Structures are given as structure tokens and as C-alpha cells.
């Protein structure tokens, strides 16, 4: 009997046995973790937060008035004030009340919520072009994690006659984060002569390529008198064949509109776009031709259309979007053309080229092309990382994957974390299921901590069963580590039982749970996936029927025993479907078995698992597979107490 068939029979046995296990799951208090009873004021506070999110100033003011004695006054004040800084569409309100804002910032100085309001206030100041006050507040914005604020910061420097064109080009790569600020920056750069019309058109194309057409059309205002009228932009975005049927005139705007139209056509059908482009390409300048082929090749690579690499070969010297640069490397990896991999990585902008993925693959190209010294230098830059590329680079250097020595902390150090104000406030938020606010407060408290303190904080989180904070806190250490915290393994009796009964490696099950939910029992995604193993309701019901559980209630979906039983069973099912490939099964768990089959069917020959993972078309699934398998290797090193190989687990994917 084959291994797969043996596994199937074991799964069936486990399914039958598992029905009895679910019935008694409520006996253990840790497994239910029911939310705390909420008071009337707690419920009003949650309504206040929702009103603030919707920028409903009147409703927020009314609710805040009811909460004058609420024990979290900083958040009551923030939620009442924040809707006065923005309108209902999220645009900054130039008439925001400065005195009230400055009073809040003074009263709560140094707290996470003050930094949050400073972020909001900087958007208001930037929208006003009040650079004097912006410059006074910006250095005090601790997190500095808002692309729009960074755009206004560059515009302020531009206002002081600094040359910020290159810094802007490096920043302006993801239109979904542009908002009003970055569009304003592009216009200001054009007016100051630090962005050419080609720069502006490049930004419009990036927006159109990402399907942010409205943003692209707003950016077009920076072209000034050269801006095409709305009719032409609408044709380029929504009816590109009609625009191209009008012909390509001998002027720059006409050429750029043709490139926009090709960009949009390529999103729908790269092959048709390529055929159409061939008929007009001679009317364009050489660099323009390369741009068009680059955007066609990018969409073709995403859709696994034959010919993507050939079109990419025509994109030499073209300024591309960041995803298009990345897929030029991936397209070369998919056909095993290491010369092109090297060229494609070396042609990236410096900031993109410096990412671990592209350092690693550049090293692989050098190794394949006979430069072991250069390859080792690249691998050395990445091997210190505790992630997918760090593990692969470690193995390329001939070293096994091991966990670093464990750093211990004392009970006194752990107890010292009990009274950290941010941790206490975070726990109150978690009790109300306000995880966003809880995480903000917890993470704010971690700022400036030493590795030793971070490990003590992680141990404290473990003692109060905040397992996601255990993982995320331990994950921040730089020199001293405790991988039993970074790769926490709660609920081990259940996970081991169900994994073994389904003939799964327990470390793989843990690798998946760590990626899916960070061990948050009541985790629920935006699309409805639930519980530790983030099962979609339809999938859970399908598996439940197969094992005879009957209808599932919402509570059962998040119950630890039920969720892990269903999740490990489903993972075993897809593992069998893909003949024991953890790569394909992990991809199927995230994106569905149909997509894994489609990606597998696109292979022309057996492919290294690392390359297959790198070339998965869906960003979420690509990152998911890499993270799950990387997690799995560290869990295996911890559980088995011996060195591990990521490459062995990745294996090869057969067509």
C-alpha cells in the first residue's frame, strides 16, 4: 500500500475518533477564553471608537460626553478629537482645532495615543502647507510609519529649496498609500522642476498598473498644460483599444497615453496587449518601447503566460514599477536563466536590490555562473537573518539550520513587566477584543527595550497567555534570543494529538498556526476565516461533514479542539492531493487546491521548491508559503533538538 493511501486511512480513523474529542472541549477554561463581560460604559467606548473611525464628529462628541469618568481618558479624548481633523471621506480638515490638538499632545506627551494624534495632525499641517508647524512636530513623530506624512516631509524640504527628487522617486512606489499628500508632493516636484513630465507619467502608469486609476488621474494634474483631457484618460483606462485605434501621434502626450492604454490592456490579456503593441511600437521612442514591453511582461509573468521572459528581454533600461522589476527576476528564475537573473537583480533600483530576497537570488546566480566568492559574499549578507532567505543562505554556505543559544531571564525581570503601563492598558483592550488598540499599546511599551527586557516581556506575555505578544515580542531581539518564545508552542497536547492522527509533522502544523493566527484563539480575518488555523466557514463545514461532526456553530469554529481538528484534517487532505509536497499543500491551504493545481500544471519541468515558492503569482500566498515553511524548520529544530534543512522540506515540484 502506498504512503498516501496509508495516510488516507489514518485520516479517516482520526476523523471518526475526533468526534468524541470535540464534545468535551469546554471543560478546560484556557480553551474557551470567553470575552470578558462588558459594562455599559465599555460598550459606549467601543461605539465611540467606531464613530471616530468613521469621522463622525457629532456622534463622537455625544458618546464622549457620556464617558467623562471612563478609566481610559486618553482614548476618550482622542476618539472625540480625531473626527475634527478629517472629513467623512478621510481628507484632512484645514479648520481642525489647533489649540485642542496641542493641549492633547501636551497632556499625553510620550504616550502611544499622543503619537497617533501627532500622525493625524501632521496630515492636517501638510494639507495646509503650514511647514513651520509641520517641521516643529515632525521630529517628534516617533513611529514615522505613514507614507503620506513622509510625502509631506519631503514637500516641506522642497519648500526649503532642498533637492528631494531622488528621495521622492525612492518613496513613491506604492500608490495605494499615496492619498492626498503624495499626489500633492508630485505636483510640487513638477512645479519646482525636480520631476520631469516623464517622472509624472511614470507615476501615472504605476497607479494605472495597480488599478488605482483615480489616483493616476489626480497625479495627471501635475502635468499642467500638457495634461490630457478626461475623455482621453478615460479611454486609456477603460477602453484602451478605442484609444489605440485613434493612432499614435508624433508627440509625447500621445505616446504616453498609448503606454497607459497598453498598461491597462495587459492587465486583462497580456497576449492581446503584446499583439496590439507590436502594431504601434515603431511609433515610439526606444525607451518608451522598453516601458511598454516591461509592463506587458509583468502582467504576463503574473498570469504565467508563455512569452513573459521574451517580452522582459525587450525592457532593457526601462523604468519599471517595483513589482515589474521583481517579476523580471522571477520570470528568469522560472526558466532557469541565471544570466538573466543576475542582470535583472543588478538592474533594480538600489533600495529594491538591497532586499534579502534579491541579494539571495543574485548570490544564487553568481554561484550558477561560476563566481563562488561573489556568491558567498551575498549569502553572508543574508545568512544572519532568521527567515526564509536567511535559512536558504545559511545552507548555501554549507551550514545546517540551528536555533541560537537560549538566553534566560529571571523571575524578578519577568515580574517587573507586570506594572508596565502600556502592558496594563493593552490587556484592558484585549479584554474588550480591541486588538488593534491593544497591540498599539503593547508595541509602544517595547520601544527602547534591550534584548533582555524584550525576552522578559515575552515571558510575561506567556504567563498571561497572550501568545501572539509572546511571538511578536521575542521576534524583536537582535543579539540575545529565546526561540522557545519566538516559536511558541501552546496547546501542544491538542496539536500533537491531531497532527499525529492525521499523519502530519507537528512542526508543520505549528508553522502554519504561527503564520495564520499567532495563536489568537478568536482570530477572524477580513474575509471570515476563523480560529487558530483560520478556516473559512465553507471549508470547515466541508471537513466537518466528512468526519461526521454535523452543523458547526460560530463558537465551535473558534473552539480550540474543533478548530485544530478541522484544520489539521484539511491540511492532511490537501497534503494527500499533492503527493506529499508541503509547498503545494501550504499554498493550497491558503489559496485553495485549484490554484495549487494550476500553478503546478504550468511547470514545464521539475522545479526547485524555493523557486516554485518564489514564483507563486499571489503575493499573499507566496509570502505565506515561505513563512510557513521557514517556521516549520525552526519548530523542527526545537522539537527534534537537531539541525534542519529548509531545502529538503521544500524539495522539488514535479509538473
Secondary structure, DSSP 4 states (H G I P E B T S, - for coil): --HHHHHHHHHHHHHHHHHHHHHTGGGSHHHH-PPPPPPHHHHHHHHHHHHHHTT-HHHHHHHHHTTTT-S-HHHHHHHHHHTTSB-TTS-B-TT--HHHHHHHHHHTTTSHHHHHHHHHHHHHHHHHT-HHHHHHHHTT-SS---HHHHHHHHHHHHHTT---HHHHHHH---GGG-HHHHHHHHHHHHHTTSS-HHHHHHHHHHHHHTT-HHHHHHHGGGGGGGPPPHHHHHHHHH-HHHHHHT---SSHHHHHHHHHHHHHHHHH-HHHHHHHHHHHGGGS-HHHHHHHHHHHHHHHHHTT-TTHHHHHHT-TT----HHHHHHHHHHHHHHT-HHHHHHHHHTS-HHHHTSHHHHHHHHHHHHHTT-HHHHHHHHHHHTTSSSHHHHHHHHHTT--B-PPPBPP--HHHHHGGGG-HHHHHHHHHHHTT-HHHHHHHHHHHHTT--HHHHHHHHHHHHHTT-HHHHHHHHTT-SSSB-HHHHT---SHHHHHHHHHHTT--HHHHHHHHHHHTTT-TT-B-TT--BTTTTB-HHHHHHHHHHHT--S--HHHHH-HHHHHHHHHHHHHHHHHHTTT-HHHHHHHHHH-HHHHHHHHHT-SS-EEHHHHHHT-S-HHHHHHHHHHHHHHHHHHHHHH-S-B-HHHHH-EE--
